[in-house]
Amino acid sequence: MVKSVGEFMQYYVLLIGLLLCCSAFFSGSETAVMALNRYRLQHKALKNNQIQAQRLWRLLAKPERLLSMILIGNTFANIMLSSLCTWVTLETLGSEWIVIMSIAITFVVLIFAEVLPKTLAAHFADSLAYKASGMLEFLFRLCYPIILMMDVLTRSVLGVFGIQM
């Protein structure tokens, strides 16, 4: 027997919340890591042998690759969130609600997955960056082949315009 969307609604809402949290994590960690005091980070990583600082120091050795990984994660989370909301809206409310849901989810993502996490991360950069370092390193390793492909593609496109990096 095929179950309706309504029977699984709590799972869809949970998944939407999880995707929103993932997007917030990527947005906030990007701001926190980029706002770190590099001199203090270097001192903690190289002189104090602090593991979280060493992780961040390694990740920031090539910031363009770290940013690529963060953008991959954030883009994936936001596209999945939008797709899931669209599908649930179509199945439960109908196509006439798509525009309204798109506007609503845009505001939700902007506030809860972009502005709020970035504002908090800017104020608590050190604390949040160190706490996120383990997950960032794990995701960096997981996405490394994709990051390398993006790096090659980006450099190739820049090369077409005569920009060498």
Number of C-alpha atoms within 10 A of each C-alpha: 3 4 7 10 14 12 9 10 13 11 12 16 14 11 15 19 13 14 22 21 17 18 26 25 23 26 24 26 27 25 21 25 27 16 16 19 11 14 9 11 20 16 14 17 19 13 9 12 12 14 15 18 22 20 16 24 20 13 19 16 10 10 14 13 18 23 19 19 26 23 17 16 19 23 14 15 21 21 12 16 21 19 12 17 19 19 16 19 18 15 13 13 12 12 14 10 13 17 11 12 19 15 10 12 17 14 13 13 19 14 14 16 24 20 15 16 23 23 15 15 24 20 13 16 23 18 13 20 24 22 13 19 21 15 12 23 18 11 15 21 12 12 16 16 11 14 22 14 11 16 15 12 12 12 15 15 13 13 12 9 9 9 10 10 8
